[in-house]
Amino acid sequence: MLGMEDEWAAYQLDAAAMTLAAYVAQARAEQRDVDALLDGKGDKSDAKKYRSTKGLARKTVKIPEGGVW
């Protein structure tokens, strides 16, 4: 439909679209606010399920010049 010639990129787009569709279908089945999930603000019902990752990074890694590890 989009005229993508790269088969791998087309596959990745298909996979992303199916993942999003499954996510929305699950949210609808749970009667969650799909608009809030998709507008980037998130669903407030998930706010207390996960611990914040803020402050968990203890070490930084410097990538050598040229980007080769």
C-alpha positions in Angstrom: 0.0 0.0 0.0 2.8 2.4 0.8 5.0 1.4 -2.1 7.9 0.4 0.0 10.5 -1.4 -2.0 12.7 -2.6 0.9 11.0 -5.8 2.1 12.7 -5.7 5.5 11.5 -2.2 6.2 8.0 -3.2 5.0 8.0 -6.1 7.4 9.2 -4.0 10.3 6.4 -1.5 9.6 3.8 -4.4 9.5 5.1 -5.7 12.8 4.9 -2.3 14.4 1.4 -1.7 13.1 0.3 -5.1 14.5 1.9 -4.4 17.8 0.1 -1.1 18.1 -3.2 -2.7 17.0 -2.9 -5.4 19.7 -2.0 -2.8 22.3 -5.1 -0.7 21.4 -7.3 -3.8 21.3 -6.2 -4.9 24.8 -6.8 -1.4 26.1 -10.3 -1.4 24.7 -11.0 -4.8 26.1 -9.9 -3.5 29.5 -12.1 -0.4 29.0 -9.1 1.9 29.3 -8.9 5.4 27.8 -7.3 4.6 24.4 -7.1 8.3 23.5 -5.0 9.0 26.6 -2.7 6.1 25.8 -2.1 7.3 22.2 -1.7 11.0 22.9 1.5 10.5 24.8 0.2 11.3 28.2 -0.3 7.7 29.1 -3.0 6.1 31.2 -3.0 7.0 34.8 -4.1 3.5 35.9 -0.5 2.3 35.0 1.2 5.0 37.1 1.8 2.9 40.2 2.7 -0.4 38.5 6.3 0.3 37.7 9.2 1.8 39.6 10.8 4.9 38.2 14.2 4.4 36.5 15.3 7.8 37.6 18.7 7.7 39.3 19.3 4.0 38.5 22.1 4.7 36.0 25.4 4.4 38.0 28.0 4.3 35.2 28.3 6.0 31.9 30.0 4.4 28.9 32.1 6.6 26.6 32.0 5.4 23.0 35.4 5.7 21.4 35.8 8.1 18.5 34.5 6.6 15.3 31.8 4.7 17.1 33.5 1.3 17.2 33.4 -0.5 20.5 
